[in-house]
Amino acid sequence: MYDVIIIGGGPAGLTAGLYAARGGLKTLICEEKVFGGQIVMSYEVDNYPGFPKGISGMDLMDNFIKQAEKFGVEMNYDGVKSIEDEGKTKTVTLSSGTKLTTKTIIIAAGASPNKLNCPGEKKFTGKGVSYCATCDGAFFRGKKVAVVGGGDSAIEEALYLANLASKVYIIHRRDQLRAVKILQDRAFSNKKIEFIFNHVVKEIQGDKFVNGVLIENVQTKELSRLEVDGVFIYVGITPNTKFVEDLIKLDENGYIIVNDKMETNIPGIYAAGDIRVTPLRQVLTAAADGAIAASSAQIYIETKC
């Protein structure tokens, strides 16, 4: 019997684990991929407080892991297949088939950016390929970058990057944007932004770091090379909520709906980080969510169990 099982070992999950274990709760974190989450792919993080010289995403998350382990958090390298609400207890079924019992659950499984799945994308992730301008934009100050996508996120991030980069190319497979009009107007009036419509990225190229992209005209099939130092990909993001969609209340985009205590619609089950409905998805906000969720879980155990 655990007091709390945390699903996901990113910033939200690790912080929740730290706070829960430090509060005396028997705590387990289940993570099927890599502890630390997506931020481990970032070459450098310079917007997390306390590291004025910056720190790599991997090193930052290594600190999170060590601190959670210091307070006795158990870590399990297994995914979660399903969860069941049984009132005062919950059952967590792992991908291996093992069933675990717990008083509370914190869902911190995150959200995954959709990939282009083109050559070079995986190779240069963290070396010029990014899915977060807020995280990595500062490293491209004065450089040329490409933004792939045409929705609100793509245009918002392109506008953000235009404050830093010398040139921003927006590559979109259609002949018009999907972003709201106010964002389009701002982007079209920005002299640093150039639009490349009716094109898709066929390959991301480079040596140690990105130095260009091979793009294809979807109408003529003509190939051309665009010299850039970075590629920011915004072709959608998918919350990792498939395993709870029949139990937890989600919004129209599949994100978990919570209140300010990180409580879901099921008593004793909480959600934190990128998997929940939130206006900002950053390490800092995910960590704050995790702390709140763990605190709420502890109060629930003390008063309801």
C-alpha positions as CSV (number, residue, x, y, z in Angstrom):
1,M,0.0,0.0,0.0
2,Y,1.4,3.4,-1.1
3,D,0.2,6.7,0.2
4,V,0.8,8.2,-3.3
5,I,1.7,6.9,-6.7
6,I,2.9,9.5,-9.2
7,I,2.5,8.7,-12.9
8,G,5.3,10.5,-14.7
9,G,8.9,11.3,-13.8
10,G,9.3,14.8,-15.3
11,P,9.6,18.1,-13.3
12,A,6.0,17.9,-12.0
13,G,6.2,14.2,-11.0
14,L,9.7,14.6,-9.4
15,T,8.7,17.7,-7.4
16,A,5.5,16.0,-6.3
17,G,7.5,13.0,-5.2
18,L,10.0,15.2,-3.3
19,Y,7.2,17.1,-1.4
20,A,5.2,13.9,-0.7
21,A,8.2,11.9,0.6
22,R,9.4,14.8,2.6
23,G,6.0,15.0,4.2
24,G,6.4,11.4,5.3
25,L,4.3,9.7,2.6
26,K,5.2,6.4,1.1
27,T,5.8,7.5,-2.4
28,L,6.3,5.8,-5.8
29,I,7.0,7.4,-9.2
30,C,6.3,5.3,-12.3
31,E,8.0,6.5,-15.5
32,E,8.1,4.3,-18.7
33,K,10.6,6.4,-20.7
34,V,13.3,8.6,-19.0
35,F,13.2,10.3,-15.6
36,G,13.4,14.0,-16.1
37,G,10.9,14.4,-18.9
38,Q,11.3,16.3,-22.2
39,I,13.5,19.0,-20.7
40,V,16.4,16.6,-20.6
41,M,16.7,17.2,-24.4
42,S,17.4,20.9,-23.9
43,Y,21.1,21.7,-24.4
44,E,20.8,24.6,-21.9
45,V,18.2,26.0,-19.6
46,D,18.7,29.6,-18.6
47,N,15.2,30.6,-17.3
48,Y,15.0,28.4,-14.3
49,P,15.7,30.4,-11.1
50,G,18.8,29.8,-9.2
51,F,21.1,29.1,-12.2
52,P,22.3,32.4,-13.5
53,K,24.9,30.8,-15.7
54,G,22.4,28.3,-17.1
55,I,22.3,24.5,-16.8
56,S,21.7,21.7,-19.2
57,G,18.3,20.1,-19.0
58,M,19.9,16.8,-18.2
59,D,21.9,18.2,-15.3
60,L,18.9,20.1,-13.9
61,M,16.7,17.0,-13.9
62,D,19.5,15.0,-12.4
63,N,19.4,17.4,-9.5
64,F,15.6,16.9,-9.2
65,I,16.1,13.1,-9.2
66,K,18.8,13.1,-6.6
67,Q,16.8,15.4,-4.3
68,A,13.7,13.2,-4.6
69,E,15.8,10.1,-3.9
70,K,17.3,11.8,-0.9
71,F,13.9,11.8,0.8
72,G,13.2,8.2,-0.1
73,V,11.1,8.4,-3.2
74,E,10.8,4.9,-4.9
75,M,11.2,5.0,-8.7
76,N,9.8,2.4,-11.0
77,Y,10.8,2.2,-14.7
78,D,7.4,1.0,-15.9
79,G,4.5,2.6,-17.6
80,V,0.9,2.7,-16.3
81,K,-1.7,0.8,-18.3
82,S,-4.8,1.9,-16.3
83,I,-6.0,3.2,-13.0
84,E,-9.2,2.3,-11.0
85,D,-11.0,4.3,-8.4
86,E,-12.1,2.2,-5.5
87,G,-13.1,5.0,-3.1
88,K,-10.5,5.3,-0.3
89,T,-8.0,3.3,-2.3
90,K,-7.0,3.2,-6.0
91,T,-5.5,0.5,-8.1
92,V,-2.7,1.2,-10.6
93,T,-2.0,-1.4,-13.2
94,L,1.5,-1.2,-14.7
95,S,2.4,-2.1,-18.3
96,S,4.0,-5.2,-17.0
97,G,0.6,-6.3,-15.5
98,T,1.6,-5.7,-11.9
99,K,-1.2,-4.1,-9.8
100,L,-0.4,-1.6,-7.0
101,T,-2.6,-0.2,-4.4
102,T,-2.5,3.4,-3.2
103,K,-4.5,6.0,-1.3
104,T,-3.9,8.8,-3.8
105,I,-2.6,9.3,-7.4
106,I,-0.9,12.2,-9.0
107,I,-1.0,12.1,-12.8
108,A,2.0,13.9,-14.2
109,A,2.5,12.0,-17.5
110,G,3.0,15.2,-19.5
111,A,2.2,16.0,-23.1
112,S,4.2,15.0,-26.2
113,P,4.9,17.4,-29.1
114,N,3.9,16.0,-32.4
115,K,7.0,15.2,-34.6
116,L,7.7,15.8,-38.2
117,N,9.3,12.3,-38.4
118,C,11.8,13.5,-41.0
119,P,15.5,12.7,-41.3
120,G,17.6,14.7,-38.9
121,E,14.8,15.6,-36.4
122,K,15.8,13.1,-33.8
123,K,19.5,13.5,-34.4
124,F,19.5,17.3,-33.8
125,T,16.9,17.5,-31.0
126,G,18.6,19.7,-28.4
127,K,21.2,20.7,-31.0
128,G,19.2,23.1,-33.0
129,V,15.8,21.3,-33.1
130,S,13.4,22.5,-30.4
131,Y,9.7,22.3,-29.5
132,C,9.8,25.3,-27.1
133,A,10.9,28.8,-28.1
134,T,10.4,30.1,-24.5
135,C,12.8,27.4,-23.4
136,D,15.5,27.7,-26.1
137,G,14.9,30.9,-28.0
138,A,17.6,32.9,-26.2
139,F,20.3,30.6,-27.7
140,F,19.4,31.8,-31.1
141,R,19.9,35.5,-30.5
142,G,21.0,37.1,-33.7
143,K,20.7,33.9,-35.7
144,K,18.3,32.6,-38.4
145,V,15.6,30.2,-37.4
146,A,12.7,28.3,-39.0
147,V,9.3,27.8,-37.3
148,V,7.3,24.9,-38.7
149,G,3.5,25.2,-38.4
150,G,0.7,27.6,-39.0
151,G,-1.5,27.5,-35.8
152,D,-1.6,29.8,-32.8
153,S,1.4,28.2,-31.1
154,A,3.6,28.4,-34.1
155,I,2.8,32.1,-34.8
156,E,3.0,33.1,-31.1
157,E,6.4,31.4,-30.8
158,A,7.6,33.0,-34.1
159,L,6.7,36.4,-32.8
160,Y,8.6,35.6,-29.6
161,L,11.6,34.5,-31.6
162,A,11.5,37.6,-33.8
163,N,12.6,39.6,-30.7
164,L,15.7,37.5,-30.5
165,A,16.7,36.1,-33.9
166,S,17.9,38.1,-36.9
167,K,15.4,36.2,-39.2
168,V,12.4,33.9,-38.7
169,Y,11.1,31.8,-41.5
170,I,7.6,30.3,-41.0
171,I,7.2,27.1,-43.0
172,H,3.6,26.0,-43.5
173,R,2.3,23.2,-45.7
174,R,-0.9,25.2,-46.6
175,D,-1.4,28.5,-48.4
176,Q,-2.8,30.2,-45.4
177,L,-2.4,30.2,-41.6
178,R,-4.7,28.6,-39.1
179,A,-3.8,31.1,-36.3
180,V,-6.3,33.7,-35.1
181,K,-6.4,36.9,-37.1
182,I,-4.8,39.1,-34.5
183,L,-1.7,36.9,-34.5
184,Q,-1.6,36.7,-38.2
185,D,-1.7,40.5,-38.5
186,R,1.1,40.9,-36.0
187,A,3.2,38.3,-37.9
188,F,2.6,39.7,-41.3
189,S,3.6,43.2,-40.1
190,N,6.8,42.0,-38.5
191,K,9.8,42.7,-40.8
192,K,11.9,39.9,-39.4
193,I,9.3,37.2,-40.3
194,E,9.2,35.7,-43.8
195,F,6.5,33.2,-44.8
196,I,7.1,30.1,-46.9
197,F,3.7,28.7,-47.7
198,N,2.9,25.4,-49.5
199,H,6.1,23.8,-48.2
200,V,7.0,20.9,-45.9
201,V,10.3,20.1,-44.3
202,K,11.8,16.9,-45.8
203,E,15.1,16.9,-43.9
204,I,16.9,18.8,-41.1
205,Q,20.6,19.1,-41.9
206,G,23.7,19.9,-40.0
207,D,27.1,18.8,-38.7
208,K,27.3,19.0,-34.9
209,F,24.4,21.4,-34.9
210,V,21.6,22.4,-37.3
211,N,22.7,24.5,-40.3
212,G,19.8,24.1,-42.7
213,V,16.6,22.5,-43.7
214,L,15.6,20.8,-47.0
215,I,12.1,21.9,-47.9
216,E,9.7,20.7,-50.6
217,N,7.0,22.6,-52.5
218,V,3.9,20.5,-52.0
219,Q,2.5,21.7,-55.4
220,T,5.6,21.4,-57.7
221,K,7.6,18.9,-55.6
222,E,10.6,21.2,-56.1
223,L,13.3,20.9,-53.4
224,S,15.3,23.8,-52.0
225,R,17.6,24.4,-49.1
226,L,17.1,27.0,-46.4
227,E,20.1,28.0,-44.3
228,V,19.0,28.3,-40.6
229,D,20.6,27.7,-37.2
230,G,17.6,26.4,-35.5
231,V,14.2,24.7,-36.2
232,F,11.2,25.1,-33.9
233,I,8.5,22.6,-34.6
234,Y,4.8,23.3,-33.8
235,V,2.6,20.8,-35.5
236,G,0.5,20.0,-32.5
237,I,0.9,18.6,-29.0
238,T,-0.8,15.6,-27.6
239,P,-1.4,15.1,-23.8
240,N,-0.6,11.6,-22.6
241,T,-4.1,10.9,-21.2
242,K,-5.2,7.9,-23.2
243,F,-5.0,5.6,-20.2
244,V,-7.4,7.8,-18.1
245,E,-9.8,9.1,-20.7
246,D,-12.7,7.0,-19.5
247,L,-12.2,8.0,-15.8
248,I,-10.9,11.5,-15.6
249,K,-12.7,14.6,-16.9
250,L,-10.8,16.1,-19.9
251,D,-11.2,19.2,-21.9
252,E,-11.9,19.2,-25.7
253,N,-8.2,18.9,-26.4
254,G,-7.7,15.9,-24.1
255,Y,-6.0,17.8,-21.2
256,I,-7.0,17.0,-17.6
257,I,-9.3,19.6,-15.9
258,V,-8.2,20.5,-12.4
259,N,-8.9,23.2,-9.8
260,D,-6.3,25.4,-8.1
261,K,-5.5,22.5,-5.7
262,M,-4.8,20.2,-8.7
263,E,-7.8,18.1,-7.9
264,T,-9.5,16.2,-10.7
265,N,-13.1,15.1,-10.8
266,I,-12.2,12.0,-8.8
267,P,-11.4,12.5,-5.1
268,G,-7.9,11.5,-4.3
269,I,-6.6,11.8,-7.9
270,Y,-4.7,14.9,-8.9
271,A,-3.0,16.1,-12.0
272,A,0.1,18.3,-12.4
273,G,2.3,19.7,-15.2
274,D,1.8,19.7,-18.9
275,I,-0.9,17.1,-18.8
276,R,-3.4,19.5,-17.3
277,V,-5.2,22.5,-18.7
278,T,-2.7,25.3,-18.1
279,P,-1.7,28.6,-19.8
280,L,2.0,27.9,-19.6
281,R,4.1,24.7,-19.9
282,Q,7.5,25.3,-18.3
283,V,9.7,23.4,-15.9
284,L,9.0,26.1,-13.3
285,T,5.2,25.9,-13.6
286,A,5.2,22.1,-13.7
287,A,7.3,21.9,-10.5
288,A,4.9,24.3,-8.8
289,D,2.0,22.1,-9.9
290,G,3.7,19.1,-8.4
291,A,4.2,20.8,-5.1
292,I,0.6,21.8,-4.9
293,A,-0.7,18.3,-5.9
294,A,1.5,16.6,-3.3
295,S,0.3,19.0,-0.6
296,S,-3.3,18.4,-1.6
297,A,-2.8,14.7,-1.5
298,Q,-1.3,14.8,2.0
299,I,-4.3,16.8,3.3
300,Y,-6.6,14.3,1.7
301,I,-4.9,11.4,3.3
302,E,-4.9,13.1,6.7
303,T,-8.6,14.0,6.6
304,K,-10.2,11.3,4.4
305,C,-8.2,8.1,4.8
